[in-house]
Amino acid sequence: MNIIKTKIPEVLVLEPEVFGDDRGFFLESYNQKTFEQLGLRKNFVQDNHSRSARNVLRGLHYQLGQPQGKLVRVVSGAIWDVAVDLRRSSPTCGQWVAEELSAENKRIFWIPEGFAHGFLVISDSADVLYKATDFYAPSCERSLLWNDSQLGISWPLSGEPLLSKKDRAGVPFSQAELFE
């Protein structure tokens, strides 16, 4: 597995080895031993699958009290995947990184605990799979404002995003509850 570091050292892009022939392809999307060799000793407790249409923007979500690390990949379509550092003690607090994930490039995004996560669908539709290191806890969930000018996230939008009520009500970074 090839590891690509981002400007926030804890957030990684993983490129699995893909074995292809005229029948199709095979790849290993997760292997506990490989992950541990990378120094990422994580216990994943939940797998999630979402399908969204073009211009759907989900996020930026995080959980206080039960933070989730996420291992994100796309099996159909393409997304612009974003992680925002919310760790008060981090030198990169308030900074973000993004990566295009697609069925074609087969890249996997590792977003550790302490980050907000969101994505924009940039294809007609996208199926996103992600593993989480803790269970979904609605009472712990928070949402950052996706277009907060202080964060300055460059979303590759083609028109207005389709947002949930929860995501329209996200708070700006300056009012967000942060991790220590």
Secondary structure, DSSP 4 states (H G I P E B T S, - for coil): -EEEE-SSTT-EEEE--EEEETTEEEE-S--HHHHHHTT------EEEEEEEETTBEEEEEEESSS---EEEEEEESEEEEEEEE-BTTSTTTT-EEEEEEETTT--EEEE-TTEEEEEEE-SSEEEEEEEESS---GGGEEEB-TT-TTT------SSSPB--HHHHTPBPGGG---B-
